[in-house]
């Protein structure tokens, strides 16, 4: 069955922002500061889970959300310069040209995400941008209601179990990209409606 998606909600980091290696840098910088051993890329991709405090509390059981925020801000300030995945910004602009409504629901902080939107050339593209979303299911539901999105015409594009679960909780379709934080097998285990392995596949899905 052909589905016409008039509304696309994107996660940011790992979907639009190419930052998996940068995220490993940030995590290990935080772990060094907080007294946890460093981890490898393989361990990060195998164990990353959201809401993200579920991940951090595996290694630092007593870490609070406020402490995580403080350590994250210090680490992200030292991370490499942000960049988009090759071709994703151009694809999003083509979606805009087709009058598709687009929004972002991200756990990233506003001071970094809004700056990256400008750097990536995506200013004035998104209908709405939700930042600092720890539980994306709640944020996604509020976004859908705010803009009166028809759920059957809406898809959430993410790269982790949490985006898939959030989309399912809100009764919309889910698309999981394989170039982000989670391994392909973990994504499949969460049973997204669509598994997307390239920008072309993403554009074909929206068409």
PyMOL commands that place a pseudoatom at each C-alpha (Angstrom):
pseudoatom trace, name=CA, resn=UNK, resi=1, chain=A, elem=C, hetatm=0, pos=[0.000, 0.000, 0.000]
pseudoatom trace, name=CA, resn=UNK, resi=2, chain=A, elem=C, hetatm=0, pos=[1.330, 3.411, -1.004]
pseudoatom trace, name=CA, resn=UNK, resi=3, chain=A, elem=C, hetatm=0, pos=[1.390, 5.886, 1.889]
pseudoatom trace, name=CA, resn=UNK, resi=4, chain=A, elem=C, hetatm=0, pos=[1.539, 9.632, 1.300]
pseudoatom trace, name=CA, resn=UNK, resi=5, chain=A, elem=C, hetatm=0, pos=[3.538, 11.282, 4.059]
pseudoatom trace, name=CA, resn=UNK, resi=6, chain=A, elem=C, hetatm=0, pos=[2.570, 14.928, 4.401]
pseudoatom trace, name=CA, resn=UNK, resi=7, chain=A, elem=C, hetatm=0, pos=[4.385, 15.264, 7.734]
pseudoatom trace, name=CA, resn=UNK, resi=8, chain=A, elem=C, hetatm=0, pos=[7.904, 14.133, 8.599]
pseudoatom trace, name=CA, resn=UNK, resi=9, chain=A, elem=C, hetatm=0, pos=[9.322, 14.425, 12.109]
pseudoatom trace, name=CA, resn=UNK, resi=10, chain=A, elem=C, hetatm=0, pos=[13.078, 13.953, 12.305]
pseudoatom trace, name=CA, resn=UNK, resi=11, chain=A, elem=C, hetatm=0, pos=[15.368, 13.111, 15.159]
pseudoatom trace, name=CA, resn=UNK, resi=12, chain=A, elem=C, hetatm=0, pos=[18.489, 15.272, 14.797]
pseudoatom trace, name=CA, resn=UNK, resi=13, chain=A, elem=C, hetatm=0, pos=[21.710, 13.629, 15.991]
pseudoatom trace, name=CA, resn=UNK, resi=14, chain=A, elem=C, hetatm=0, pos=[22.396, 10.395, 14.137]
pseudoatom trace, name=CA, resn=UNK, resi=15, chain=A, elem=C, hetatm=0, pos=[19.788, 11.169, 11.479]
pseudoatom trace, name=CA, resn=UNK, resi=16, chain=A, elem=C, hetatm=0, pos=[20.581, 14.638, 10.127]
pseudoatom trace, name=CA, resn=UNK, resi=17, chain=A, elem=C, hetatm=0, pos=[23.701, 15.446, 12.129]
pseudoatom trace, name=CA, resn=UNK, resi=18, chain=A, elem=C, hetatm=0, pos=[26.656, 13.142, 11.390]
pseudoatom trace, name=CA, resn=UNK, resi=19, chain=A, elem=C, hetatm=0, pos=[27.920, 12.739, 14.921]
pseudoatom trace, name=CA, resn=UNK, resi=20, chain=A, elem=C, hetatm=0, pos=[28.352, 9.133, 15.965]
pseudoatom trace, name=CA, resn=UNK, resi=21, chain=A, elem=C, hetatm=0, pos=[32.142, 9.456, 16.225]
pseudoatom trace, name=CA, resn=UNK, resi=22, chain=A, elem=C, hetatm=0, pos=[31.712, 12.868, 17.833]
pseudoatom trace, name=CA, resn=UNK, resi=23, chain=A, elem=C, hetatm=0, pos=[29.269, 11.355, 20.309]
pseudoatom trace, name=CA, resn=UNK, resi=24, chain=A, elem=C, hetatm=0, pos=[31.807, 8.713, 21.291]
pseudoatom trace, name=CA, resn=UNK, resi=25, chain=A, elem=C, hetatm=0, pos=[34.241, 11.578, 21.974]
pseudoatom trace, name=CA, resn=UNK, resi=26, chain=A, elem=C, hetatm=0, pos=[31.632, 13.309, 24.153]
pseudoatom trace, name=CA, resn=UNK, resi=27, chain=A, elem=C, hetatm=0, pos=[30.671, 10.146, 26.052]
pseudoatom trace, name=CA, resn=UNK, resi=28, chain=A, elem=C, hetatm=0, pos=[34.270, 9.250, 26.811]
pseudoatom trace, name=CA, resn=UNK, resi=29, chain=A, elem=C, hetatm=0, pos=[35.073, 12.813, 27.829]
pseudoatom trace, name=CA, resn=UNK, resi=30, chain=A, elem=C, hetatm=0, pos=[32.141, 12.659, 30.257]
pseudoatom trace, name=CA, resn=UNK, resi=31, chain=A, elem=C, hetatm=0, pos=[33.126, 9.213, 31.523]
pseudoatom trace, name=CA, resn=UNK, resi=32, chain=A, elem=C, hetatm=0, pos=[36.702, 10.360, 32.165]
pseudoatom trace, name=CA, resn=UNK, resi=33, chain=A, elem=C, hetatm=0, pos=[35.449, 13.366, 34.118]
pseudoatom trace, name=CA, resn=UNK, resi=34, chain=A, elem=C, hetatm=0, pos=[32.884, 11.322, 36.072]
pseudoatom trace, name=CA, resn=UNK, resi=35, chain=A, elem=C, hetatm=0, pos=[35.122, 8.358, 36.833]
pseudoatom trace, name=CA, resn=UNK, resi=36, chain=A, elem=C, hetatm=0, pos=[33.842, 5.686, 34.426]
pseudoatom trace, name=CA, resn=UNK, resi=37, chain=A, elem=C, hetatm=0, pos=[36.074, 3.693, 32.021]
pseudoatom trace, name=CA, resn=UNK, resi=38, chain=A, elem=C, hetatm=0, pos=[36.142, 4.718, 28.364]
pseudoatom trace, name=CA, resn=UNK, resi=39, chain=A, elem=C, hetatm=0, pos=[34.194, 2.618, 25.841]
pseudoatom trace, name=CA, resn=UNK, resi=40, chain=A, elem=C, hetatm=0, pos=[34.720, 1.682, 22.197]
pseudoatom trace, name=CA, resn=UNK, resi=41, chain=A, elem=C, hetatm=0, pos=[32.567, 2.553, 19.191]
pseudoatom trace, name=CA, resn=UNK, resi=42, chain=A, elem=C, hetatm=0, pos=[31.332, -1.041, 19.074]
pseudoatom trace, name=CA, resn=UNK, resi=43, chain=A, elem=C, hetatm=0, pos=[30.234, -0.855, 22.703]
pseudoatom trace, name=CA, resn=UNK, resi=44, chain=A, elem=C, hetatm=0, pos=[28.529, 2.499, 22.152]
pseudoatom trace, name=CA, resn=UNK, resi=45, chain=A, elem=C, hetatm=0, pos=[26.499, 1.257, 19.173]
pseudoatom trace, name=CA, resn=UNK, resi=46, chain=A, elem=C, hetatm=0, pos=[25.659, -2.010, 20.941]
pseudoatom trace, name=CA, resn=UNK, resi=47, chain=A, elem=C, hetatm=0, pos=[24.545, -0.363, 24.189]
pseudoatom trace, name=CA, resn=UNK, resi=48, chain=A, elem=C, hetatm=0, pos=[23.207, 3.093, 23.304]
pseudoatom trace, name=CA, resn=UNK, resi=49, chain=A, elem=C, hetatm=0, pos=[19.596, 3.365, 24.383]
pseudoatom trace, name=CA, resn=UNK, resi=50, chain=A, elem=C, hetatm=0, pos=[17.121, 6.154, 24.963]
pseudoatom trace, name=CA, resn=UNK, resi=51, chain=A, elem=C, hetatm=0, pos=[15.858, 7.854, 27.013]
pseudoatom trace, name=CA, resn=UNK, resi=52, chain=A, elem=C, hetatm=0, pos=[19.583, 8.449, 27.316]
pseudoatom trace, name=CA, resn=UNK, resi=53, chain=A, elem=C, hetatm=0, pos=[19.765, 8.288, 31.131]
pseudoatom trace, name=CA, resn=UNK, resi=54, chain=A, elem=C, hetatm=0, pos=[19.124, 4.546, 30.759]
pseudoatom trace, name=CA, resn=UNK, resi=55, chain=A, elem=C, hetatm=0, pos=[22.477, 4.399, 28.968]
pseudoatom trace, name=CA, resn=UNK, resi=56, chain=A, elem=C, hetatm=0, pos=[24.434, 6.631, 31.340]
pseudoatom trace, name=CA, resn=UNK, resi=57, chain=A, elem=C, hetatm=0, pos=[23.080, 4.929, 34.438]
pseudoatom trace, name=CA, resn=UNK, resi=58, chain=A, elem=C, hetatm=0, pos=[24.419, 1.582, 33.198]
pseudoatom trace, name=CA, resn=UNK, resi=59, chain=A, elem=C, hetatm=0, pos=[27.903, 2.990, 33.768]
pseudoatom trace, name=CA, resn=UNK, resi=60, chain=A, elem=C, hetatm=0, pos=[27.158, 5.606, 36.439]
pseudoatom trace, name=CA, resn=UNK, resi=61, chain=A, elem=C, hetatm=0, pos=[24.158, 4.361, 38.480]
pseudoatom trace, name=CA, resn=UNK, resi=62, chain=A, elem=C, hetatm=0, pos=[24.014, 7.409, 40.762]
pseudoatom trace, name=CA, resn=UNK, resi=63, chain=A, elem=C, hetatm=0, pos=[24.281, 10.004, 37.981]
pseudoatom trace, name=CA, resn=UNK, resi=64, chain=A, elem=C, hetatm=0, pos=[21.334, 12.407, 37.930]
pseudoatom trace, name=CA, resn=UNK, resi=65, chain=A, elem=C, hetatm=0, pos=[19.821, 14.102, 34.889]
pseudoatom trace, name=CA, resn=UNK, resi=66, chain=A, elem=C, hetatm=0, pos=[21.093, 17.481, 36.084]
pseudoatom trace, name=CA, resn=UNK, resi=67, chain=A, elem=C, hetatm=0, pos=[24.622, 16.129, 36.517]
pseudoatom trace, name=CA, resn=UNK, resi=68, chain=A, elem=C, hetatm=0, pos=[24.464, 14.570, 33.059]
pseudoatom trace, name=CA, resn=UNK, resi=69, chain=A, elem=C, hetatm=0, pos=[23.378, 17.878, 31.537]
pseudoatom trace, name=CA, resn=UNK, resi=70, chain=A, elem=C, hetatm=0, pos=[26.254, 19.733, 33.181]
pseudoatom trace, name=CA, resn=UNK, resi=71, chain=A, elem=C, hetatm=0, pos=[28.872, 17.175, 32.116]
pseudoatom trace, name=CA, resn=UNK, resi=72, chain=A, elem=C, hetatm=0, pos=[27.414, 16.978, 28.605]
pseudoatom trace, name=CA, resn=UNK, resi=73, chain=A, elem=C, hetatm=0, pos=[27.589, 20.748, 28.110]
pseudoatom trace, name=CA, resn=UNK, resi=74, chain=A, elem=C, hetatm=0, pos=[31.259, 20.770, 29.124]
pseudoatom trace, name=CA, resn=UNK, resi=75, chain=A, elem=C, hetatm=0, pos=[32.048, 17.863, 26.808]
pseudoatom trace, name=CA, resn=UNK, resi=76, chain=A, elem=C, hetatm=0, pos=[30.090, 19.085, 23.767]
pseudoatom trace, name=CA, resn=UNK, resi=77, chain=A, elem=C, hetatm=0, pos=[31.959, 22.406, 23.914]
pseudoatom trace, name=CA, resn=UNK, resi=78, chain=A, elem=C, hetatm=0, pos=[35.151, 20.471, 23.135]
pseudoatom trace, name=CA, resn=UNK, resi=79, chain=A, elem=C, hetatm=0, pos=[33.677, 18.197, 20.453]
pseudoatom trace, name=CA, resn=UNK, resi=80, chain=A, elem=C, hetatm=0, pos=[34.588, 18.485, 16.744]
pseudoatom trace, name=CA, resn=UNK, resi=81, chain=A, elem=C, hetatm=0, pos=[32.605, 20.873, 14.527]
pseudoatom trace, name=CA, resn=UNK, resi=82, chain=A, elem=C, hetatm=0, pos=[29.181, 19.518, 13.598]
pseudoatom trace, name=CA, resn=UNK, resi=83, chain=A, elem=C, hetatm=0, pos=[28.391, 18.416, 10.041]
pseudoatom trace, name=CA, resn=UNK, resi=84, chain=A, elem=C, hetatm=0, pos=[25.348, 16.909, 8.278]
pseudoatom trace, name=CA, resn=UNK, resi=85, chain=A, elem=C, hetatm=0, pos=[25.296, 13.457, 6.744]
pseudoatom trace, name=CA, resn=UNK, resi=86, chain=A, elem=C, hetatm=0, pos=[26.213, 13.737, 3.042]
pseudoatom trace, name=CA, resn=UNK, resi=87, chain=A, elem=C, hetatm=0, pos=[23.099, 14.487, 1.012]
pseudoatom trace, name=CA, resn=UNK, resi=88, chain=A, elem=C, hetatm=0, pos=[20.616, 14.788, 3.890]
pseudoatom trace, name=CA, resn=UNK, resi=89, chain=A, elem=C, hetatm=0, pos=[20.326, 18.600, 3.848]
pseudoatom trace, name=CA, resn=UNK, resi=90, chain=A, elem=C, hetatm=0, pos=[19.686, 18.581, 0.105]
pseudoatom trace, name=CA, resn=UNK, resi=91, chain=A, elem=C, hetatm=0, pos=[17.020, 15.877, 0.480]
pseudoatom trace, name=CA, resn=UNK, resi=92, chain=A, elem=C, hetatm=0, pos=[15.270, 17.872, 3.199]
pseudoatom trace, name=CA, resn=UNK, resi=93, chain=A, elem=C, hetatm=0, pos=[15.223, 20.954, 0.954]
pseudoatom trace, name=CA, resn=UNK, resi=94, chain=A, elem=C, hetatm=0, pos=[13.628, 18.860, -1.787]
pseudoatom trace, name=CA, resn=UNK, resi=95, chain=A, elem=C, hetatm=0, pos=[10.975, 17.715, 0.677]
pseudoatom trace, name=CA, resn=UNK, resi=96, chain=A, elem=C, hetatm=0, pos=[10.345, 21.366, 1.500]
pseudoatom trace, name=CA, resn=UNK, resi=97, chain=A, elem=C, hetatm=0, pos=[9.920, 22.139, -2.206]
pseudoatom trace, name=CA, resn=UNK, resi=98, chain=A, elem=C, hetatm=0, pos=[7.150, 19.496, -2.259]
pseudoatom trace, name=CA, resn=UNK, resi=99, chain=A, elem=C, hetatm=0, pos=[5.338, 21.318, 0.573]
pseudoatom trace, name=CA, resn=UNK, resi=100, chain=A, elem=C, hetatm=0, pos=[5.917, 18.499, 3.072]
pseudoatom trace, name=CA, resn=UNK, resi=101, chain=A, elem=C, hetatm=0, pos=[5.610, 19.635, 6.688]
pseudoatom trace, name=CA, resn=UNK, resi=102, chain=A, elem=C, hetatm=0, pos=[8.794, 18.882, 8.607]
pseudoatom trace, name=CA, resn=UNK, resi=103, chain=A, elem=C, hetatm=0, pos=[9.704, 19.158, 12.269]
pseudoatom trace, name=CA, resn=UNK, resi=104, chain=A, elem=C, hetatm=0, pos=[12.459, 18.036, 14.628]
pseudoatom trace, name=CA, resn=UNK, resi=105, chain=A, elem=C, hetatm=0, pos=[12.167, 16.316, 18.007]
pseudoatom trace, name=CA, resn=UNK, resi=106, chain=A, elem=C, hetatm=0, pos=[15.601, 15.969, 19.588]
pseudoatom trace, name=CA, resn=UNK, resi=107, chain=A, elem=C, hetatm=0, pos=[17.266, 15.472, 22.942]
pseudoatom trace, name=CA, resn=UNK, resi=108, chain=A, elem=C, hetatm=0, pos=[19.974, 17.940, 21.883]
pseudoatom trace, name=CA, resn=UNK, resi=109, chain=A, elem=C, hetatm=0, pos=[20.244, 21.277, 23.652]
pseudoatom trace, name=CA, resn=UNK, resi=110, chain=A, elem=C, hetatm=0, pos=[18.858, 24.371, 21.886]
pseudoatom trace, name=CA, resn=UNK, resi=111, chain=A, elem=C, hetatm=0, pos=[22.150, 26.279, 22.026]
pseudoatom trace, name=CA, resn=UNK, resi=112, chain=A, elem=C, hetatm=0, pos=[23.801, 23.676, 19.801]
pseudoatom trace, name=CA, resn=UNK, resi=113, chain=A, elem=C, hetatm=0, pos=[20.912, 22.494, 17.631]
pseudoatom trace, name=CA, resn=UNK, resi=114, chain=A, elem=C, hetatm=0, pos=[19.692, 25.890, 16.401]
pseudoatom trace, name=CA, resn=UNK, resi=115, chain=A, elem=C, hetatm=0, pos=[23.229, 26.889, 15.541]
pseudoatom trace, name=CA, resn=UNK, resi=116, chain=A, elem=C, hetatm=0, pos=[23.677, 23.651, 13.581]
pseudoatom trace, name=CA, resn=UNK, resi=117, chain=A, elem=C, hetatm=0, pos=[20.436, 24.260, 11.666]
pseudoatom trace, name=CA, resn=UNK, resi=118, chain=A, elem=C, hetatm=0, pos=[21.939, 27.515, 10.371]
pseudoatom trace, name=CA, resn=UNK, resi=119, chain=A, elem=C, hetatm=0, pos=[25.339, 25.952, 9.620]
pseudoatom trace, name=CA, resn=UNK, resi=120, chain=A, elem=C, hetatm=0, pos=[23.660, 23.115, 7.676]
pseudoatom trace, name=CA, resn=UNK, resi=121, chain=A, elem=C, hetatm=0, pos=[21.676, 25.622, 5.580]
pseudoatom trace, name=CA, resn=UNK, resi=122, chain=A, elem=C, hetatm=0, pos=[18.317, 24.508, 6.994]
pseudoatom trace, name=CA, resn=UNK, resi=123, chain=A, elem=C, hetatm=0, pos=[17.069, 27.744, 8.521]
pseudoatom trace, name=CA, resn=UNK, resi=124, chain=A, elem=C, hetatm=0, pos=[13.331, 28.360, 7.949]
pseudoatom trace, name=CA, resn=UNK, resi=125, chain=A, elem=C, hetatm=0, pos=[12.852, 24.769, 6.749]
pseudoatom trace, name=CA, resn=UNK, resi=126, chain=A, elem=C, hetatm=0, pos=[11.212, 23.206, 9.806]
pseudoatom trace, name=CA, resn=UNK, resi=127, chain=A, elem=C, hetatm=0, pos=[7.703, 23.973, 10.991]
pseudoatom trace, name=CA, resn=UNK, resi=128, chain=A, elem=C, hetatm=0, pos=[8.777, 23.334, 14.574]
pseudoatom trace, name=CA, resn=UNK, resi=129, chain=A, elem=C, hetatm=0, pos=[11.911, 22.284, 16.464]
pseudoatom trace, name=CA, resn=UNK, resi=130, chain=A, elem=C, hetatm=0, pos=[11.623, 20.609, 19.876]
pseudoatom trace, name=CA, resn=UNK, resi=131, chain=A, elem=C, hetatm=0, pos=[14.881, 20.414, 21.832]
pseudoatom trace, name=CA, resn=UNK, resi=132, chain=A, elem=C, hetatm=0, pos=[15.999, 18.857, 25.101]
pseudoatom trace, name=CA, resn=UNK, resi=133, chain=A, elem=C, hetatm=0, pos=[13.400, 16.083, 24.758]
pseudoatom trace, name=CA, resn=UNK, resi=134, chain=A, elem=C, hetatm=0, pos=[14.281, 13.311, 27.187]
pseudoatom trace, name=CA, resn=UNK, resi=135, chain=A, elem=C, hetatm=0, pos=[11.080, 11.342, 26.583]
pseudoatom trace, name=CA, resn=UNK, resi=136, chain=A, elem=C, hetatm=0, pos=[10.425, 11.770, 22.870]
pseudoatom trace, name=CA, resn=UNK, resi=137, chain=A, elem=C, hetatm=0, pos=[7.047, 10.040, 22.980]
pseudoatom trace, name=CA, resn=UNK, resi=138, chain=A, elem=C, hetatm=0, pos=[5.572, 12.860, 25.051]
pseudoatom trace, name=CA, resn=UNK, resi=139, chain=A, elem=C, hetatm=0, pos=[7.245, 15.557, 22.933]
pseudoatom trace, name=CA, resn=UNK, resi=140, chain=A, elem=C, hetatm=0, pos=[6.107, 13.876, 19.723]
pseudoatom trace, name=CA, resn=UNK, resi=141, chain=A, elem=C, hetatm=0, pos=[2.513, 13.661, 20.926]
pseudoatom trace, name=CA, resn=UNK, resi=142, chain=A, elem=C, hetatm=0, pos=[2.484, 17.344, 21.889]
pseudoatom trace, name=CA, resn=UNK, resi=143, chain=A, elem=C, hetatm=0, pos=[3.928, 18.273, 18.478]
pseudoatom trace, name=CA, resn=UNK, resi=144, chain=A, elem=C, hetatm=0, pos=[1.296, 16.251, 16.600]
pseudoatom trace, name=CA, resn=UNK, resi=145, chain=A, elem=C, hetatm=0, pos=[-1.524, 17.881, 18.566]
pseudoatom trace, name=CA, resn=UNK, resi=146, chain=A, elem=C, hetatm=0, pos=[-0.052, 21.381, 18.270]
pseudoatom trace, name=CA, resn=UNK, resi=147, chain=A, elem=C, hetatm=0, pos=[0.076, 21.239, 14.468]
pseudoatom trace, name=CA, resn=UNK, resi=148, chain=A, elem=C, hetatm=0, pos=[-2.948, 18.985, 13.911]
pseudoatom trace, name=CA, resn=UNK, resi=149, chain=A, elem=C, hetatm=0, pos=[-0.914, 16.402, 12.017]
pseudoatom trace, name=CA, resn=UNK, resi=150, chain=A, elem=C, hetatm=0, pos=[-2.991, 13.554, 10.604]
pseudoatom trace, name=CA, resn=UNK, resi=151, chain=A, elem=C, hetatm=0, pos=[-1.357, 10.522, 12.187]
pseudoatom trace, name=CA, resn=UNK, resi=152, chain=A, elem=C, hetatm=0, pos=[-1.859, 8.302, 9.130]
pseudoatom trace, name=CA, resn=UNK, resi=153, chain=A, elem=C, hetatm=0, pos=[0.120, 10.843, 7.090]
pseudoatom trace, name=CA, resn=UNK, resi=154, chain=A, elem=C, hetatm=0, pos=[2.951, 11.287, 9.604]
pseudoatom trace, name=CA, resn=UNK, resi=155, chain=A, elem=C, hetatm=0, pos=[6.264, 9.458, 10.043]
pseudoatom trace, name=CA, resn=UNK, resi=156, chain=A, elem=C, hetatm=0, pos=[9.010, 9.757, 12.663]
pseudoatom trace, name=CA, resn=UNK, resi=157, chain=A, elem=C, hetatm=0, pos=[12.525, 9.243, 11.282]
pseudoatom trace, name=CA, resn=UNK, resi=158, chain=A, elem=C, hetatm=0, pos=[15.029, 8.156, 13.936]
pseudoatom trace, name=CA, resn=UNK, resi=159, chain=A, elem=C, hetatm=0, pos=[18.088, 6.025, 14.526]
pseudoatom trace, name=CA, resn=UNK, resi=160, chain=A, elem=C, hetatm=0, pos=[17.353, 4.287, 17.822]
pseudoatom trace, name=CA, resn=UNK, resi=161, chain=A, elem=C, hetatm=0, pos=[14.850, 2.140, 19.665]
pseudoatom trace, name=CA, resn=UNK, resi=162, chain=A, elem=C, hetatm=0, pos=[13.450, 5.192, 21.409]
pseudoatom trace, name=CA, resn=UNK, resi=163, chain=A, elem=C, hetatm=0, pos=[12.296, 6.949, 18.230]
pseudoatom trace, name=CA, resn=UNK, resi=164, chain=A, elem=C, hetatm=0, pos=[10.687, 3.725, 16.996]
pseudoatom trace, name=CA, resn=UNK, resi=165, chain=A, elem=C, hetatm=0, pos=[8.897, 3.213, 20.310]
pseudoatom trace, name=CA, resn=UNK, resi=166, chain=A, elem=C, hetatm=0, pos=[7.856, 6.887, 20.459]
pseudoatom trace, name=CA, resn=UNK, resi=167, chain=A, elem=C, hetatm=0, pos=[6.357, 6.735, 16.980]
pseudoatom trace, name=CA, resn=UNK, resi=168, chain=A, elem=C, hetatm=0, pos=[4.482, 3.525, 17.731]
pseudoatom trace, name=CA, resn=UNK, resi=169, chain=A, elem=C, hetatm=0, pos=[3.192, 4.980, 21.015]
pseudoatom trace, name=CA, resn=UNK, resi=170, chain=A, elem=C, hetatm=0, pos=[1.767, 7.937, 19.104]
pseudoatom trace, name=CA, resn=UNK, resi=171, chain=A, elem=C, hetatm=0, pos=[0.167, 5.810, 16.388]
pseudoatom trace, name=CA, resn=UNK, resi=172, chain=A, elem=C, hetatm=0, pos=[2.302, 7.031, 13.490]
pseudoatom trace, name=CA, resn=UNK, resi=173, chain=A, elem=C, hetatm=0, pos=[4.674, 5.285, 11.086]
pseudoatom trace, name=CA, resn=UNK, resi=174, chain=A, elem=C, hetatm=0, pos=[8.343, 4.897, 11.949]
pseudoatom trace, name=CA, resn=UNK, resi=175, chain=A, elem=C, hetatm=0, pos=[11.455, 4.927, 9.801]
pseudoatom trace, name=CA, resn=UNK, resi=176, chain=A, elem=C, hetatm=0, pos=[14.807, 3.816, 11.219]
pseudoatom trace, name=CA, resn=UNK, resi=177, chain=A, elem=C, hetatm=0, pos=[18.027, 4.919, 9.513]
pseudoatom trace, name=CA, resn=UNK, resi=178, chain=A, elem=C, hetatm=0, pos=[21.018, 2.595, 9.693]
pseudoatom trace, name=CA, resn=UNK, resi=179, chain=A, elem=C, hetatm=0, pos=[23.717, 5.287, 9.609]
pseudoatom trace, name=CA, resn=UNK, resi=180, chain=A, elem=C, hetatm=0, pos=[23.130, 6.490, 13.170]
pseudoatom trace, name=CA, resn=UNK, resi=181, chain=A, elem=C, hetatm=0, pos=[23.802, 5.312, 16.705]
pseudoatom trace, name=CA, resn=UNK, resi=182, chain=A, elem=C, hetatm=0, pos=[22.215, 1.856, 16.647]
pseudoatom trace, name=CA, resn=UNK, resi=183, chain=A, elem=C, hetatm=0, pos=[23.227, -1.336, 14.898]
pseudoatom trace, name=CA, resn=UNK, resi=184, chain=A, elem=C, hetatm=0, pos=[20.955, -2.644, 12.138]
pseudoatom trace, name=CA, resn=UNK, resi=185, chain=A, elem=C, hetatm=0, pos=[20.014, -5.748, 14.135]
pseudoatom trace, name=CA, resn=UNK, resi=186, chain=A, elem=C, hetatm=0, pos=[18.941, -3.675, 17.140]
pseudoatom trace, name=CA, resn=UNK, resi=187, chain=A, elem=C, hetatm=0, pos=[16.797, -1.480, 14.929]
pseudoatom trace, name=CA, resn=UNK, resi=188, chain=A, elem=C, hetatm=0, pos=[15.130, -4.509, 13.340]
pseudoatom trace, name=CA, resn=UNK, resi=189, chain=A, elem=C, hetatm=0, pos=[14.410, -5.927, 16.790]
pseudoatom trace, name=CA, resn=UNK, resi=190, chain=A, elem=C, hetatm=0, pos=[12.351, -2.807, 17.534]
pseudoatom trace, name=CA, resn=UNK, resi=191, chain=A, elem=C, hetatm=0, pos=[10.267, -3.505, 14.394]
pseudoatom trace, name=CA, resn=UNK, resi=192, chain=A, elem=C, hetatm=0, pos=[10.182, -0.123, 12.617]
pseudoatom trace, name=CA, resn=UNK, resi=193, chain=A, elem=C, hetatm=0, pos=[7.722, 0.212, 9.746]
pseudoatom trace, name=CA, resn=UNK, resi=194, chain=A, elem=C, hetatm=0, pos=[10.613, 1.047, 7.419]
pseudoatom trace, name=CA, resn=UNK, resi=195, chain=A, elem=C, hetatm=0, pos=[14.369, 0.471, 7.558]
pseudoatom trace, name=CA, resn=UNK, resi=196, chain=A, elem=C, hetatm=0, pos=[16.311, 3.092, 5.614]
pseudoatom trace, name=CA, resn=UNK, resi=197, chain=A, elem=C, hetatm=0, pos=[19.919, 2.514, 4.546]
pseudoatom trace, name=CA, resn=UNK, resi=198, chain=A, elem=C, hetatm=0, pos=[20.568, 5.473, 2.220]
pseudoatom trace, name=CA, resn=UNK, resi=199, chain=A, elem=C, hetatm=0, pos=[19.380, 8.967, 1.389]
pseudoatom trace, name=CA, resn=UNK, resi=200, chain=A, elem=C, hetatm=0, pos=[17.885, 7.583, -1.836]
pseudoatom trace, name=CA, resn=UNK, resi=201, chain=A, elem=C, hetatm=0, pos=[15.831, 5.063, 0.145]
pseudoatom trace, name=CA, resn=UNK, resi=202, chain=A, elem=C, hetatm=0, pos=[14.630, 7.905, 2.366]
pseudoatom trace, name=CA, resn=UNK, resi=203, chain=A, elem=C, hetatm=0, pos=[13.530, 9.946, -0.630]
pseudoatom trace, name=CA, resn=UNK, resi=204, chain=A, elem=C, hetatm=0, pos=[11.875, 6.920, -2.251]
pseudoatom trace, name=CA, resn=UNK, resi=205, chain=A, elem=C, hetatm=0, pos=[9.976, 6.280, 0.989]
pseudoatom trace, name=CA, resn=UNK, resi=206, chain=A, elem=C, hetatm=0, pos=[8.640, 9.823, 1.096]
pseudoatom trace, name=CA, resn=UNK, resi=207, chain=A, elem=C, hetatm=0, pos=[7.694, 9.729, -2.589]
for i in range(1, 207): cmd.bond("trace and resi %d" % i, "trace and resi %d" % (i + 1))
show_as sticks, trace
zoom trace
